[in-house]
């Protein structure tokens, strides 16, 4: 299933799910996100407290994508996967 409208694009894929997160690594947050403003407010809300609030209990190792790339299903073809 896929659809496109004025605000979003949705493509259903059973192999990969990509999520958008408000934070990534602390280094990326400090160098990039903290230096930018937010679209919905005039004050800079992205400070270190913002990072720590979103980063609570979120660290875990997930090698799903790595394993998919290294061992793709036999019926899956992708020009970017080189086996």
C-alpha positions in Angstrom: 0.0 0.0 0.0 1.2 3.5 -0.7 -0.4 6.9 -1.0 0.7 10.5 -1.4 -1.2 13.5 -0.1 -0.2 17.2 0.5 1.3 16.5 3.9 2.8 13.0 3.9 3.9 10.0 1.9 3.3 6.5 3.2 4.9 3.5 1.7 4.2 0.1 3.4 7.3 -2.1 3.5 7.5 -5.2 5.5 11.3 -5.3 5.5 12.3 -1.9 6.7 10.7 0.7 8.9 12.3 4.1 9.2 11.3 6.3 12.0 12.1 10.0 12.5 13.4 10.8 16.0 13.7 14.2 17.6 17.2 13.3 18.8 20.0 11.1 17.6 23.4 11.0 19.2 24.5 13.5 21.8 27.3 14.7 19.5 24.8 15.3 16.6 22.3 17.0 18.9 25.0 19.4 20.3 26.5 20.2 16.9 23.3 20.4 14.8 20.0 20.3 16.6 20.9 22.6 19.4 22.1 25.2 16.9 18.7 25.4 15.1 15.5 26.9 16.0 12.1 25.2 16.0 9.4 26.0 13.5 6.6 26.3 16.0 8.3 28.7 18.6 10.5 31.8 18.7 12.5 30.5 21.6 15.1 27.8 21.3 13.6 24.8 23.1 16.4 22.4 22.1 18.7 22.5 25.0 20.5 19.7 26.9 17.4 19.2 29.1 15.4 18.6 25.9 17.9 16.0 24.9 17.9 14.2 28.2 14.1 14.2 28.4 13.8 12.4 25.0 16.8 10.2 25.7 15.4 8.4 28.8 15.4 4.7 28.5 16.0 4.7 24.8 19.4 3.1 24.3 19.5 -0.4 23.0 21.4 -2.3 20.3 19.4 -3.1 17.2 21.1 -4.9 14.4 18.0 -5.7 12.4 19.0 -3.4 9.4 22.6 -4.7 9.5 21.4 -8.3 9.3 19.0 -7.5 6.5 21.7 -6.0 4.5 24.2 -8.8 5.2 21.5 -11.6 4.7 18.7 -10.3 2.6 15.7 -12.6 2.0 16.0 -14.7 -1.1 13.0 -13.1 -2.7 14.1 -9.6 -2.0 16.0 -7.6 -4.7 17.4 -4.2 -4.1 20.0 -2.4 -6.2 21.7 -1.1 -3.1 22.3 -4.5 -1.5 25.5 -6.1 -2.8 26.0 -9.7 -1.7 
